[in-house]
């Protein structure tokens, strides 16, 4: 694991940085240095105890993408276009194919107010003052870990979304990504900055067919909500078998801001999400939602943390998953209340539904409290389908399979109902129904 292919080396960093400003070249070089001196995580670490990278990821077998930019929409995959057709109601769209931003549009009225939706690579040149301040600095610096460092060194492109003070986007920004190259490592970043009293929702959907050999997608997500801003970040992961999906996400919520997240994991063979919500100003609030549905031998690993650094902040986490076949989920969450952070109101709940005797869920919620005037609790459940609910539905004339599907959809639907973004609930529900029908 410590060795790297010829494609993943300092020369690759230098190639990416050729036309970039000096500050970014230095940032990439620093990140590579951090990567080289940071050990690969092993199961000896508590945060990686249930995901053995020696068995689940082979970096030596991966190369960087060699795909060319596909700007001709007629050549786009049918599944990609179908997903986009469901996302017509939006303030703006972005399409990324094999790491290349191939399409961007933004409502003209919002652009006139200063809203920016651009390729991150282009934004480095057009908006250097915004990018230099926020990219891989406070939210996800290279020092966050081995994968964060590798991403900071090798990211090829990504998304930059900026919402000026007082501007509200009534419809979401929708990003659709397609991956097609087997044995490839993709590195991208998302940087969202919402200024004072702004409002924005962002939905990022990742798609692929099954891969004949392992492919890795690595995403670093940095979301910054300034004072009184309202931000919703949604990631919908629908990658095919053979994909290793790795995402490190950091949200920074300042005074009186609301910064909510939803992670939906339905695809990929291995999923690893590291999500840290930092409540940095009094009155800041973050709702953290997660939904996952596994079958076959899918493996999901969610590592979350809620950091309450100042008084009078709140957070509420709810992650729910259904597991069929021999799939396996891991949830590891911690609420941290810093010294002096009185008035903290924080909750953490993980619930799992096992649909097969071979499915497994591990849940490890934790509290770390260093203040005495707080409301904090955590809980976890792992159970099977509710026999009484099935019996009730069957007594009303539903066959067993349909009754089970309704119970599962109701169980998972609680998460979606808490963030009812247009189109997201319907799309995710359809995918879950399809998986249930396939298993049934």
Secondary structure by P-SEA (a helix, b strand, c coil): cccccccccaaaaaaaaccccaaaaaaaaaaaaaaaaccccccccccccccccccccccccccccccccccccccccaaaaaaaaacccccbbbbbcccccccccccaaaaaaccccccaaaaaaacaaaaaaccccccccccccaaaaaaaacccbbbbbbbcccccccccbbbbbbbccccbbbbbbbbbbbcccccbbbbbbbbbcccccbbbbbbbbbbbbccbbbbbbbbbbbcccccbbbbbbbbbbcccbbbbbbbbbccccbbbbbbbbbbccccbbbbbbbbbbbccbbbbbbbbbbbbcccccbbbbbbbbccccbbbbbbbbbbbbcccccbbbbbbbbbbbbccccbbbbbbbbbbbcccccccccbbbbbcccaaaaaaaaaacccaaaaaaaaaaaaaaaaaaaccccaaaaaaaaaaaaaaaaac
